[in-house]
């Protein structure tokens, strides 16, 4: 900040410390806004296709420390004045909270390249002071207006005294609007701190509060996921999974958002990076689950489900894979996909058996974790076979009795004989009934 601004700040802080007069909102918000602007992690000078590193932000945290301390002192003055009876306008409080939250969250984690331990401590003090000013227990309540009652565990609306006990809806919308100024598809990579603030805001939202903010939340998650840097892909996938798991499924289907997410994730099934795939599979499975639960699909026969799109590419990747890390990831994912598919997985029995044989025949260390996972997948398939046999017996018991007559005498591998015996037992039990 320039010297003239420094002098204004020093003068204001001294006056606030010694004067008993009410705070001038216009003067204070002007100084506070200038201080917030000086605190923000600066826009990158390097091209967007060049990954950032710590050297770019070498002096950022040290320079921000002083301005963060000034913000904290200004907030102390506001808190003191409020306790002494001064009433502040809603517009003033909105400007203070949105500005301070957006900048303090940029430094709250000392491990980030542009932060350090002192800046992180002061940032957390700022966020706590904002909560004190608004008489909220924590940042989540301040921003979303929601909390869970300790005794009943039921949702309650937080009331705010300075708005005459009207329902307090929180400041999240205004903070997200502020972030959206920098968090655009064409500019977000120039502001690396903003994506971290975005993720933190997202994590504060749950099933009660996330829906109304999706227009601000979903687009950044999609274009961050689509970035070429794997760290950004992983961050975007984490954001998408939070959206999928916290937003009511019917809302995601009704507006077509689940389909948009699923279609955006499908190209990433071709990825070869373990870190990306490890986050991709749970996310795309969640999207498929939401789409497959659509009531309009009930009772309809389809040539391919969304789960089969995932399984088809997964099996293609598993064939002949030599990298141990990928084989381990695939073996961990396959049982999850099969379990989600239910009896539909039996369509792929022949392909699955080839994969099972390959992975069971390959040594993967003393713990044999990959082979154990594959055996779990075989077990799931066996359970699904029993389920479909029971359904067929219920629908056509005599036909199944004829079809399965002598099934236990069919030549097969010893490990498969137990399955045939269970099928025979199911059919015979239906005959007795």
ABEGO torsion letter per residue (X at the ends): XBAAAAAAAAAAAAAAAABABBBBAAAAAAAAAAAAAAABBBBBABBAABBBBAAAAAAAAAAAAAAAAAAAAAAAAAAAAAAAGBBBBAAAAAAAAAAAAAAAAAAABAABAABBAAAAAAAAAAAAAAAAAAGBABAAAAAAGBBBBAAAGBBBBBBBAAAGGBBBAEAAAAAAAAAAAABBAAAAAABAAAAAAAAAAAAABBAAAAAAAAAAAAAAAAAAAABABAAAAAAAAAAAAAAAAABBAAAAAAAGAAAAAAAAAAAAAABABAAAAAAAAAAAAAAAAAAAABAAABGBBBABBAAAAAAAAAAAAABGBABAAAAAAAAAAAAAAAAAAEAAAAAAAAAAAAAAAAAAABBAEAAGAAAAAAAAAAAAAAAAAAAAAAAAAAABAAAAAAAABGAAABBBBAAAAAAAAAAAAAAAAAAAX
